Amino acid sequence: MHPTTVSHKWLSIPLFLLVFAGFQSTAQHSRLVNEPVDISEDFRDFSNTVFFADSLAAFDPQSGTGSIKWKRHEPFSAHNFDNSMLGYKRSYSNEFPAIEYAQDPVLPFSVEFTSERTVRIRANTSKQVTAPEPSLMLVSEPGKDLSWKYAKISGGHQYTGKYGSVTIYENPWKILIRDVNGKILTETRGAADGRSSYTPTLPFSFVRRAADYSRSVAAVFSISPDEKIFGCGESFTRLDKNGQKIVLWTHDPNGVQTQTMYKPIPFYMSSRGYGMFMHTTSPITCDFGATYGESNAMQIGDENLDLFVFLGKPKDILDAYTDLTGKAPMPPLWSFGLWMSRITYFSEQDGRNVAAKLRSNRIPSDVIHFDTGWFETDWRCDYMFAPSRFKDPALMIADLKKQGFHTSLWQLPYFVPKNDLYPEIVSKGLAVKNANGTIPYEDAVLDFSNPNTVKWYEDKIAGLLKLGVSAIKVDFGEAAPVSGIYASGRSGFYEHNLYPLRYNKIVSDLTRKLNGENIIWARSTWAGSQRYPIHWGGDAETTNKGMEAQLRGGLSLGLSGFTFWSHDVGGFTMKTPEDLYRRWLPMGLLSSHTRTHGQAPKEPWEYGEDFQNYFRKAVEMKYKLMPYIYTQARLASEKGLPMVRALLVEFPSDPGAWMVDNAYMLGSDILVAPLFETGKTRQVYLPKGKWVDYQTRKEYNGGWHEVTAGELDVIMMVREGVVLPQVRVAQSTGEIDWNNIELLRFSNTPATASLKLYLPGQDVVQEVVVTKKGTRSVVSKDPFGGKIKWVLK
């Protein structure tokens, strides 16, 4: 074609106008670096082909394997009275020669059972079989549970287990999932299910992109009236995801008040009594009734569907899900203490001064964290303490440890061109590459799918751990290039979400190997990252809404299989106003892990003596409660439960508990309602039963109450009848006297009460029984054989 013409039909239009028009169109659809990938857009692209699941073409009930016939459709614009809607219509083969390619392909499908509660549904969108490889998301390849019983039914097949049943209909193809009482929990949606509406809806299907013939699956299931959906990672939006569209793509949102997230997890659970895990690393768009109220459309970028379904109540579902993807092991005791930090301590003298003031002011603490400024140039990570500001790092770390402080260090996997390590990383091929063999960003991003990169990186981190460093902050990790080509042989489309899991695993495994402890401090995740605690909530805005959103994110992450979670107390983005700091501090302390971090200052003495005294009293509360916190952590880690726990987990039979996203349980027995606005009172929902205010000892029945906080600016309720173990205040967890434990009874009914207790050095959680005798209480069952002096109150 001549360079000044386009085609005969456009000869009357000047070329520059066509170019400009094309530029305008491109600009409207331009993408930003690492912008979340929304798979739902592919199902709305008129150039693509969509295949609807139609019928069961073959099935072997013994193996659970068979095939589905998929009918070919295409998106089109349907019009009515000056209004257009996206719909789908039947289409026919566009390949040549037609005899070589199926008009309506028949492709592999299977159903299997991996536990009494777990169903695995798989469907391929091509006949190509890839070699199986171990999944980093799974602890191991799940086995098969043989307890499910098969029966042939009219028009289909049914499997019945201890907790429910799975029915597969042949024509039209459909899967129904029921509970043990026969109630339908959810079912796949086919083309016929959309006929009751004038609104065209997407059925269970897959899309084939015209651009490259790659494919994605839409696993579409039903949503029932009043159904609530929770999970999908550390999502900061409304806790109940019904009516929301959630894009699962690791992203740095630079805050906690957006729809994007540092910690997406391809798992959720429903109030109907089921949960689902989308076993993939591809981008996912979960449309939970946002586009159409009855449709839960999981639009999964992967070419093949691998979906696990779990049956039961929230605790059952979390236990089953974490059996599959891993449970969080117990972090070291010292990590449950206070981490003192700001952005940033720049020198050895800074660290020593903060440690000295914590001790001289009698503020308990266990960790001093050095953030971005311990290198010679702030933010320029080279794994070396700045010689100009750190005279003897090893001696500093050792001296801090003698005072009861562990040292934590920040780092990241991105290297700017001015970094001295940049030329080595690029020349040795340790960074993610793009299609032409160079790097896609200005920064070199370590390619953790490359064994040579892992070895190089481990050597750098090992040098710090061998110096005596106790924890590495595993920051960032959300920006693995989607356009990158990785040593694994896969593109960023599949490696991007997996990057945080690789990153978490490398540092955690190395720390365990060299220090014998399960500890990192990480920001980004994917499914399976809960095996590598601890994760914190990112860069929260220093505002009331930032505080509120931060809690929602933590609750949502806890509903996604994570036991341990922390956040930057007071917010990250600016100096924390004293009033906000007072209200945020108890919420941070009443979490499994506590770190004050963000823009300076964070140290309590910088706010004056009154605030310092308040800060000390709040921190002392956590250290007194350490036996309860440590025990609850062990119990939670064994079952895949969160320490910061949405009320629905502990009270699934209480409808009100499913509505609350601004209060939580710390473990099983303490309800925490933070104060998100200035003032001492707030409305608090208490689940059914009786409750006792931890600070005032005032008693309440279940229901809504206007409650006034005690001395600390937080509402803190204890279940009636609970016995809380406490210890004397110590300046670090290493100084706690575990041989003297105070038992606080919250109400004297019932006459006999028990508590679980897990102490450092123990192998198992023990049960202690307290009995009321006359006007006093005594320990009637002591599994510690008199080694502990009990003080009963």
C-alpha positions in Angstrom: 0.0 0.0 0.0 1.2 3.5 -0.8 2.3 5.3 2.4 -0.2 8.1 1.7 -3.2 5.9 1.3 -5.0 3.5 3.6 -7.6 1.6 1.6 -10.1 2.4 -1.1 -13.0 2.9 1.3 -11.0 5.6 3.2 -9.5 7.4 0.2 -11.6 10.5 0.9 -10.3 10.9 4.5 -6.9 12.5 5.0 -4.4 10.1 6.5 -3.4 12.4 9.3 -7.0 12.5 10.6 -7.0 8.7 10.6 -3.8 8.6 12.5 -5.1 11.2 15.0 -8.4 9.2 15.4 -6.4 6.1 16.1 -4.3 8.0 18.6 -7.4 9.2 20.4 -8.8 5.7 20.6 -5.5 4.3 21.9 -5.2 7.1 24.5 -8.7 6.3 25.8 -7.6 2.7 26.5 -4.0 3.3 27.5 -2.7 1.3 30.4 -0.5 2.4 33.3 2.5 0.4 34.4 1.2 -2.5 36.6 -2.4 -1.4 36.2 -4.6 -4.3 37.4 -5.6 -6.7 34.6 -9.4 -7.0 34.4 -10.2 -10.3 32.7 -13.9 -9.3 32.3 -13.0 -7.0 29.5 -12.2 -10.0 27.3 -15.8 -11.3 27.6 -17.1 -7.9 26.3 -14.7 -7.6 23.3 -16.6 -8.0 20.0 -13.6 -9.5 18.3 -13.4 -12.5 20.7 -15.2 -15.8 20.6 -17.0 -17.1 23.7 -17.8 -20.8 24.2 -20.7 -21.7 26.5 -20.7 -24.9 28.5 -23.5 -26.9 26.9 -23.7 -30.6 27.8 -21.8 -33.5 29.3 -20.4 -35.3 26.3 -18.9 -38.2 28.2 -18.4 -39.1 31.9 -16.8 -42.0 33.9 -18.3 -41.9 37.4 -15.6 -44.1 38.8 -12.8 -41.7 38.0 -14.9 -38.5 37.8 -13.5 -37.7 34.4 -15.3 -36.8 31.2 -15.7 -34.0 28.7 -18.0 -31.0 28.1 -19.3 -29.9 24.8 -18.9 -26.1 24.5 -21.2 -24.1 22.0 -19.6 -21.3 20.1 -21.0 -17.7 20.6 -19.9 -14.2 20.0 -20.6 -10.9 21.7 -22.8 -8.5 19.9 -24.6 -5.2 20.5 -28.3 -5.6 21.0 -30.5 -2.5 20.5 -33.9 -1.4 21.7 -35.3 2.1 21.4 -31.9 4.0 21.2 -30.4 1.8 23.9 -27.6 -0.8 23.4 -26.7 -3.8 25.5 -24.0 -6.4 25.3 -25.4 -9.8 24.4 -24.1 -13.1 23.0 -25.4 -14.9 19.9 -24.7 -18.2 18.3 -21.8 -18.1 15.9 -20.1 -20.6 13.6 -16.6 -21.7 12.8 -14.3 -19.1 11.4 -11.3 -21.4 11.0 -10.0 -22.8 7.7 -10.0 -25.6 6.8 -13.2 -26.1 8.8 -12.9 -29.9 9.0 -9.7 -29.5 11.0 -11.2 -27.4 13.8 -14.3 -28.2 15.9 -17.3 -25.9 15.6 -18.3 -26.7 19.1 -15.3 -28.3 20.9 -15.5 -31.2 23.3 -12.9 -30.8 26.0 -11.8 -32.5 29.2 -13.6 -32.0 32.5 -13.3 -33.7 35.9 -14.7 -33.8 39.4 -12.8 -35.3 42.3 -13.0 -35.2 46.1 -9.8 -34.4 48.1 -11.4 -34.4 51.6 -14.7 -34.9 53.3 -15.4 -31.2 52.8 -13.5 -30.5 49.5 -14.5 -30.9 45.9 -12.1 -30.2 43.0 -13.6 -29.2 39.7 -11.4 -28.9 36.6 -12.1 -28.0 33.0 -9.7 -27.5 30.1 -10.3 -25.0 27.2 -8.0 -27.0 24.8 -6.9 -30.6 24.3 -3.3 -29.6 25.0 -2.0 -31.3 28.1 0.8 -29.6 30.0 3.3 -31.5 32.1 2.2 -31.3 35.7 4.6 -29.5 38.0 4.4 -28.9 41.8 2.3 -25.9 42.7 3.9 -23.3 45.0 0.4 -22.5 46.3 -0.3 -26.0 47.6 1.4 -27.7 50.5 1.4 -30.9 48.3 -0.7 -32.3 45.6 -4.0 -33.3 47.3 -4.9 -36.9 47.6 -8.3 -38.4 46.9 -11.0 -38.9 49.6 -13.0 -42.2 49.0 -15.8 -41.5 51.4 -18.0 -39.8 48.9 -20.6 -42.2 47.5 -21.8 -42.3 43.9 -25.3 -42.8 42.5 -26.7 -42.6 39.0 -29.7 -40.3 38.9 -32.2 -39.4 36.1 -30.3 -37.1 33.7 -27.1 -37.1 35.6 -24.7 -38.2 38.4 -24.6 -37.5 42.1 -21.9 -37.9 44.8 -22.9 -37.7 48.4 -20.5 -37.0 51.3 -20.6 -36.4 55.0 -21.2 -32.7 54.6 -23.1 -32.4 51.4 -23.5 -33.5 47.8 -22.5 -32.7 44.3 -24.9 -33.3 41.4 -23.8 -33.2 37.7 -26.5 -32.9 35.1 -25.8 -34.0 31.5 -28.0 -31.8 29.3 -27.8 -29.0 29.8 -24.6 -29.4 31.8 -24.9 -28.2 35.3 -23.3 -28.7 38.7 -25.4 -28.3 41.9 -23.7 -28.2 45.3 -25.9 -28.9 48.3 -25.3 -29.1 52.0 -26.0 -32.2 54.1 -29.7 -31.2 54.5 -30.1 -31.0 50.7 -30.2 -27.2 50.5 -28.7 -25.9 47.3 -25.7 -23.8 48.3 -24.8 -22.7 44.7 -25.0 -24.0 41.2 -23.4 -23.3 37.8 -25.3 -20.9 35.6 -25.9 -21.9 32.0 -27.5 -20.1 29.0 -31.0 -21.2 30.0 -30.6 -19.6 33.5 -30.5 -16.1 31.9 -33.9 -16.4 30.2 -35.8 -15.0 33.1 -34.2 -11.6 32.5 -34.2 -9.1 29.7 -30.6 -8.3 30.7 -28.2 -10.6 28.8 -26.0 -12.5 31.2 -22.7 -14.4 30.9 -23.1 -18.2 31.6 -20.4 -20.7 32.5 -18.0 -20.3 29.5 -14.6 -19.5 28.2 -13.3 -16.8 25.9 -10.9 -17.2 23.0 -9.1 -13.9 22.3 -8.9 -12.9 18.6 -5.6 -11.2 19.2 -3.6 -14.3 20.1 -6.0 -17.2 20.6 -5.2 -17.4 24.3 -8.2 -18.3 26.5 -9.7 -17.5 29.9 -12.5 -19.2 31.8 -15.6 -17.7 33.3 -16.8 -20.0 36.1 -20.2 -18.6 36.7 -22.2 -19.8 39.7 -25.5 -18.6 41.3 -25.9 -16.1 44.2 -28.9 -16.6 46.5 -31.1 -14.0 48.3 -29.3 -12.5 51.3 -26.1 -14.3 50.5 -22.9 -12.7 51.8 -19.4 -13.2 50.4 -16.1 -12.6 52.2 -12.4 -12.9 51.5 -10.4 -12.3 48.3 -7.4 -11.1 50.4 -6.7 -7.8 52.2 -9.5 -5.9 50.5 -10.2 -2.5 51.9 -13.7 -2.1 50.5 -16.9 -3.2 52.2 -16.3 -6.6 54.0 -19.3 -8.3 52.3 -18.2 -8.6 48.7 -21.7 -9.3 47.3 -22.4 -6.6 44.7 -18.7 -5.8 44.2 -16.3 -6.5 41.4 -12.9 -7.5 42.7 -9.8 -7.7 40.5 -7.3 -10.0 42.0 -3.9 -8.6 40.9 -1.1 -7.7 43.3 -0.8 -3.9 43.2 0.7 -1.1 45.2 -2.3 1.1 45.9 -0.2 3.6 47.9 -2.9 3.5 50.6 -5.8 1.6 52.0 -8.8 3.4 50.6 -8.9 2.0 47.0 -10.2 -1.1 45.4 -6.8 -2.4 44.5 -4.7 -4.3 47.1 -1.3 -5.5 48.1 -2.6 -8.9 49.1 -5.1 -10.4 46.8 -6.0 -14.0 47.5 -8.0 -16.2 45.0 -10.3 -17.5 47.8 -13.6 -16.5 49.4 -16.3 -18.0 51.5 -20.1 -17.5 51.5 -22.7 -17.2 54.3 -24.5 -20.1 52.5 -21.9 -22.5 53.8 -19.3 -22.9 51.1 -16.0 -21.5 50.0 -14.0 -21.5 46.8 -10.4 -21.4 45.9 -9.3 -20.5 42.3 -6.1 -22.4 41.9 -4.2 -20.2 39.5 -1.6 -17.4 39.4 -3.3 -15.6 36.5 -5.2 -12.4 37.0 -8.8 -12.9 38.1 -11.9 -10.7 38.1 -14.6 -11.8 40.6 -17.9 -10.2 39.7 -20.0 -11.0 42.8 -23.3 -9.9 41.5 -22.0 -6.5 40.5 -23.0 -6.8 36.8 -25.9 -9.1 37.4 -27.3 -9.8 40.9 -27.8 -13.6 40.5 -24.4 -14.3 38.9 -21.1 -14.9 40.7 -18.8 -14.8 37.7 -15.2 -15.8 38.4 -13.4 -14.7 35.3 -10.1 -16.4 35.5 -7.2 -15.6 33.2 -5.9 -19.1 33.2 -6.6 -21.3 30.1 -7.7 -24.1 32.4 -10.1 -24.1 35.4 -8.9 -25.6 38.7 -11.5 -24.8 41.3 -11.7 -26.2 44.9 -15.0 -26.0 46.7 -15.2 -26.3 50.5 -18.4 -27.1 52.6 -19.1 -26.0 56.1 -19.1 -23.1 58.5 -16.4 -20.5 58.4 -14.0 -22.2 60.7 -14.5 -25.5 58.8 -13.9 -23.8 55.5 -10.7 -22.0 56.7 -9.4 -25.2 58.1 -10.0 -27.1 54.9 -8.6 -24.3 52.7 -5.4 -24.0 54.8 -5.0 -27.8 54.8 -4.6 -27.4 51.1 -2.5 -24.2 50.9 -0.8 -24.3 54.3 -1.2 -23.1 57.8 0.8 -20.3 59.3 3.4 -21.6 61.7 4.0 -19.9 65.0 6.4 -17.0 64.8 8.9 -16.5 67.6 7.6 -15.1 71.0 9.6 -11.9 70.7 7.7 -11.0 67.5 4.5 -10.6 69.5 6.0 -7.6 71.4 6.2 -4.0 70.3 8.2 -3.2 67.2 9.4 0.4 67.4 9.9 2.1 64.1 9.6 5.2 61.9 10.6 6.0 58.4 13.4 6.0 59.1 16.2 5.6 61.7 19.4 6.7 59.8 22.2 5.7 62.0 23.5 3.4 64.7 23.1 6.3 67.1 19.5 6.6 66.2 18.8 3.0 67.0 20.8 3.1 70.3 19.0 6.3 71.3 15.5 4.9 70.7 16.4 1.7 72.6 17.8 3.6 75.5 14.7 5.9 75.8 12.3 2.9 75.6 14.1 1.3 78.5 14.6 4.5 80.6 10.9 5.4 80.1 9.9 1.9 81.0 8.0 1.2 77.8 8.0 -2.5 76.9 9.4 -3.3 73.5 11.1 -6.2 71.6 12.2 -4.9 68.2 14.0 -1.9 66.8 13.4 -1.6 63.0 15.6 0.2 60.6 13.7 1.1 57.5 14.9 2.7 54.2 17.9 4.6 55.7 20.4 2.1 56.8 22.2 2.2 53.5 24.7 4.9 52.5 22.0 6.4 50.2 18.4 6.3 51.5 16.2 3.8 49.6 19.2 2.5 47.5 19.2 -1.1 48.7 22.7 -2.6 48.7 22.5 -4.9 51.8 25.3 -2.9 53.5 25.1 -0.8 56.6 26.3 2.8 55.7 29.9 2.9 56.9 29.6 6.6 57.6 26.7 6.1 60.1 27.1 2.6 61.4 30.5 2.2 63.1 30.1 -1.5 64.0 26.7 -3.0 63.0 27.4 -6.4 64.5 28.3 -4.8 67.8 25.2 -2.6 67.7 22.9 -5.6 67.0 24.6 -7.6 69.8 24.3 -4.7 72.3 20.6 -4.2 71.4 20.0 -7.9 71.9 21.5 -7.7 75.4 18.9 -5.1 76.2 16.1 -7.3 75.0 15.8 -5.9 71.4 15.8 -7.8 68.2 16.8 -5.9 65.0 14.7 -5.7 61.8 15.9 -4.4 58.5 14.1 -3.1 55.4 15.0 -4.0 51.8 13.2 -4.5 48.4 13.8 -6.5 45.2 14.0 -3.5 42.8 17.3 -1.8 41.9 17.6 1.6 40.4 20.2 2.3 37.7 22.4 4.2 40.2 22.6 1.3 42.5 26.1 -0.3 42.6 24.5 -3.7 42.3 22.5 -2.8 39.1 25.3 -3.6 36.5 25.9 -7.0 38.1 22.2 -7.9 38.3 21.7 -7.0 34.6 24.9 -8.5 33.3 24.4 -11.8 35.1 20.8 -12.1 33.8 19.3 -12.0 37.3 16.5 -9.5 36.5 13.2 -10.0 34.7 13.6 -9.5 31.0 11.3 -8.2 28.3 10.8 -9.6 24.8 14.0 -8.2 23.4 16.2 -9.4 26.2 16.6 -6.2 28.0 14.7 -5.1 31.1 11.1 -3.7 30.9 11.4 -1.1 33.7 13.9 1.6 34.6 14.6 -0.6 37.7 16.0 -4.1 37.5 13.5 -6.4 39.1 14.9 -9.6 40.6 13.6 -12.7 38.8 12.8 -15.1 41.6 11.9 -17.8 39.2 15.6 -18.0 38.3 17.6 -20.3 40.5 20.7 -18.2 40.0 18.9 -15.1 41.2 17.6 -16.9 44.2 21.2 -18.0 45.1 22.5 -14.4 44.6 19.7 -13.0 46.7 20.1 -15.6 49.5 23.8 -14.7 49.8 22.9 -11.1 50.4 20.2 -11.8 52.9 22.3 -14.5 54.7 25.0 -11.9 55.3 22.6 -9.8 57.3 21.1 -12.7 59.2 24.6 -13.9 60.1 25.3 -10.4 61.5 22.6 -11.1 64.0 19.6 -9.5 62.3 16.4 -11.2 63.4 13.9 -10.2 60.8 13.9 -9.0 57.2 11.2 -6.6 56.0 10.0 -8.1 52.7 8.7 -4.8 51.2 7.1 -4.2 47.8 6.9 -7.2 45.4 3.7 -6.0 43.7 5.2 -4.8 40.5 6.6 -7.9 38.7 6.3 -6.8 35.0 3.3 -8.2 33.3 5.2 -7.8 30.0 8.2 -9.6 31.4 9.7 -12.9 30.3 10.8 -15.0 33.3 13.3 -17.7 33.7 10.4 -20.1 34.4 9.5 -19.7 30.7 6.3 -18.0 31.5 5.2 -14.4 31.0 4.2 -11.9 33.7 0.6 -12.8 33.0 1.2 -15.9 35.1 4.3 -14.8 37.1 3.1 -11.4 38.4 0.7 -12.7 41.1 3.1 -15.6 42.0 6.0 -13.1 42.6 5.1 -12.3 46.2 4.8 -15.9 47.1 8.2 -16.7 45.7 9.6 -13.6 47.5 8.0 -14.5 50.8 9.2 -18.1 50.6 12.8 -17.3 49.9 13.3 -15.0 52.8 11.2 -17.0 55.2 12.9 -20.3 54.4 16.4 -18.7 54.7 15.5 -17.1 58.1 14.2 -20.4 59.4 17.4 -22.2 58.2 19.8 -19.7 59.7 17.9 -18.4 62.8 15.5 -21.3 63.4 12.5 -18.9 63.5 9.4 -18.4 61.3 9.5 -14.7 60.7 9.5 -12.1 57.9 7.7 -8.7 57.7 6.0 -8.7 54.3 3.6 -6.5 52.4 2.5 -8.5 49.3 1.0 -12.0 49.1 -0.7 -14.6 47.0 -2.4 -17.9 48.0 0.0 -19.8 50.2 1.9 -16.8 51.6 0.2 -17.4 55.0 2.9 -20.1 55.5 5.4 -17.3 55.8 4.3 -14.9 58.5 4.1 -12.0 59.2 2.3 -9.6 56.8 1.4 -6.0 57.5 -1.2 -3.8 56.0 0.7 -1.3 53.9 0.8 2.5 53.8 -2.4 3.5 55.5 -3.6 7.1 55.3 -3.1 8.9 58.6 -6.8 9.6 59.0 -9.9 8.2 60.6 -11.0 6.6 57.4 -7.6 5.2 56.9 -7.8 3.6 60.3 -11.3 2.1 59.5 -10.2 0.8 56.1 -7.0 -0.7 57.6 -9.2 -2.8 59.9 -11.5 -4.0 57.1 -8.4 -5.1 55.1 -7.1 -7.1 58.1 -10.5 -8.7 58.7 -10.7 -9.6 55.0 -7.2 -11.1 55.0 -8.1 -13.1 58.0 -11.1 -14.5 56.1 -8.6 -15.6 53.4 -6.5 -18.0 55.5 -4.0 -15.7 57.2 -3.5 -16.1 60.9 -1.1 -13.3 61.6 -1.4 -9.7 60.5 -0.2 -6.3 61.6 -0.3 -2.7 60.4 1.4 0.7 60.9 -0.1 2.0 64.1 -1.2 5.6 63.6 -1.1 5.5 59.9 1.9 5.9 57.5 1.5 9.0 55.4 2.1 11.9 57.8 2.7 12.8 61.5 -0.1 11.2 63.4 -2.3 13.7 65.3 -2.3 12.8 69.0 -6.0 12.2 69.2 -5.8 9.7 66.3 -2.7 8.1 67.8 -4.5 7.5 71.1 -7.4 5.8 69.4 -5.4 3.8 66.8 -2.8 2.5 69.4 -5.1 0.0 71.2 -6.3 -1.4 67.9 -2.7 -2.0 66.9 -1.8 -3.5 70.3 -4.9 -5.8 70.2 -3.6 -7.5 67.1 -1.3 -10.5 67.0 1.6 -8.2 66.1 2.2 -4.5 66.7 4.4 -2.0 65.0 4.5 1.8 65.2 5.7 3.0 61.8 5.3 5.8 59.3 6.3 9.4 59.0 8.2 10.8 62.0 7.7 11.1 64.8 6.3 7.8 66.1 8.1 7.7 69.4 5.7 8.5 72.3 8.1 10.9 74.1 7.9 13.2 71.0 4.3 13.9 72.0 4.9 14.9 75.6 4.7 13.2 79.0 0.9 12.7 79.1 0.9 10.9 75.9 3.9 8.9 76.8 2.2 7.7 80.0 -0.9 6.7 78.0 1.3 4.9 75.4 3.1 3.0 78.2 -0.2 1.9 79.8 -1.5 0.7 76.5 1.6 -1.3 75.7 1.7 -2.7 79.2 -1.8 -4.1 78.6 -0.6 -6.2 75.7 2.4 -7.5 77.6 0.1 -8.4 80.5 -2.1 -10.3 78.1 0.8 -12.1 76.5 -0.3 -15.6 77.8 -3.7 -15.2 76.2 -2.3 -13.8 73.0 0.4 -16.4 72.7 -2.1 -19.2 73.4 -4.7 -17.9 71.0 -2.0 -17.6 68.3 -1.1 -21.3 68.7 -4.7 -22.4 68.6 -5.4 -20.2 65.5 -2.3 -21.4 63.7 -3.4 -25.0 64.1 -6.7 -24.4 62.4 -5.9 -21.7 59.9 -7.9 -19.1 61.8 -7.2 -15.4 62.0 -6.1 -13.8 65.3 -7.9 -10.5 64.2 -11.2 -12.3 63.6 -14.4 -11.1 62.0 -17.3 -11.8 64.4 -18.9 -14.1 61.8 -16.1 -16.6 62.3 -16.7 -17.0 66.0 -20.5 -16.5 65.9 -21.7 -18.0 62.5 -25.2 -18.7 63.9 -25.8 -15.0 64.9 -27.1 -13.1 61.9 -25.9 -9.8 63.3 -22.3 -11.0 63.4 -22.3 -11.3 59.6 -23.0 -7.6 59.3 -20.2 -6.1 61.4 -17.0 -4.9 59.8 -15.8 -2.3 62.3 -15.2 -4.5 65.3 -13.4 -7.9 65.7 -12.5 -10.7 68.0 -8.9 -11.0 69.2 -8.8 -14.7 69.3 -11.9 -16.4 70.6 -12.7 -14.5 73.8 -12.0 -10.7 73.5 -14.2 -8.4 71.3 -12.5 -5.2 70.3 -14.4 -2.1 69.0 -11.9 0.6 68.1 -12.9 4.3 68.2 -12.7 5.6 64.7 -13.7 9.2 65.6 -12.9 11.7 68.3 -14.8 10.9 71.5 -15.1 8.1 74.0 -18.3 6.3 73.0 -19.6 4.3 70.0 -22.3 1.9 69.0 -21.1 -1.7 69.5 -22.8 -4.9 68.4 -22.3 -7.7 70.9 -23.2 -11.3 69.7 -25.7 -13.3 71.6 -24.7 -14.1 75.2 -23.3 -12.0 78.0 -20.2 -9.8 77.9 -18.0 -8.0 80.5 -16.1 -4.8 79.7 -12.4 -5.5 80.3 -11.7 -2.0 81.5 -14.8 -1.1 83.6 -16.1 -4.6 84.4 -19.6 -3.4 83.4 -21.8 -6.3 82.1 -23.8 -6.3 78.9 -26.2 -8.6 77.1 -26.0 -9.3 73.4 -27.3 -6.7 71.0 -26.5 -3.1 70.2 -25.2 -0.8 72.9 -23.8 2.7 73.2 -20.6 2.0 75.1 -18.2 4.4 76.7 -14.5 3.5 76.7 -12.4 3.2 79.8 -9.0 4.8 80.4 -7.7 3.4 77.1 -9.6 4.7 74.0 -11.0 1.4 72.9 -14.0 -0.8 73.7 -12.9 -4.2 74.9 -15.3 -6.9 75.9 -14.7 -10.3 77.3 -17.2 -13.2 77.0 -18.9 -13.9 80.3 -17.4 -16.9 82.2 -14.0 -16.6 80.5 -10.8 -16.8 82.5 -8.0 -14.6 81.1 -4.4 -15.4 82.0 -2.1 -12.5 82.6 1.5 -11.9 83.6 3.4 -9.1 85.3 4.6 -6.4 83.0 8.1 -7.0 81.6 10.2 -4.8 79.5 10.5 -7.5 76.8 8.9 -10.8 76.2 12.3 -12.4 77.0 11.9 -11.1 80.6 8.4 -12.4 81.2 8.0 -14.5 84.4 5.9 -17.4 83.1 6.0 -19.1 86.5 3.6 -16.5 88.0 0.3 -16.2 86.2 -2.7 -14.2 87.3 -6.1 -15.7 86.3 -8.9 -13.1 85.9 -12.5 -14.5 86.0 -15.0 -12.4 84.1 -18.1 -13.2 86.1 -18.3 -16.0 88.6 -20.7 -18.1 86.6 -20.5 -20.9 85.8 -18.9 -22.4 89.0 -16.3 -24.2 86.9 -14.4 -22.6 84.1 -11.5 -23.7 82.0 -8.9 -22.0 79.9 -6.4 -23.0 77.3 -2.7 -22.1 78.0 0.3 -22.5 75.8 3.6 -21.4 77.2 7.0 -20.9 75.6 8.9 -24.2 75.3 5.8 -26.3 75.4 4.8 -28.8 72.8 1.0 -28.7 73.3 -1.7 -26.4 74.5 -2.8 -27.4 78.0 -6.2 -27.0 79.8 -6.4 -25.4 83.2 -9.6 -25.7 85.2 -10.8 -23.1 87.7 -13.5 -23.9 90.3 -15.4 -21.6 92.6 -15.3 -22.8 96.2 -17.3 -20.6 98.5 -16.2 -17.0 98.0 -13.0 -17.8 96.2 -11.7 -19.6 93.1 -9.1 -22.3 93.0 -7.2 -24.1 90.2 -8.8 -27.6 90.3 -6.8 -29.0 87.4 -3.2 -28.0 87.0 -1.5 -29.7 84.0 1.8 -27.9 85.0 2.3 -29.9 88.1 2.7 -27.0 90.5 5.4 -25.3 88.5 3.3 -22.2 88.1 2.2 -20.0 91.0 -1.4 -19.1 90.2 -3.0 -15.8 91.4 -6.8 -15.9 91.1 -8.9 -12.7 90.8 
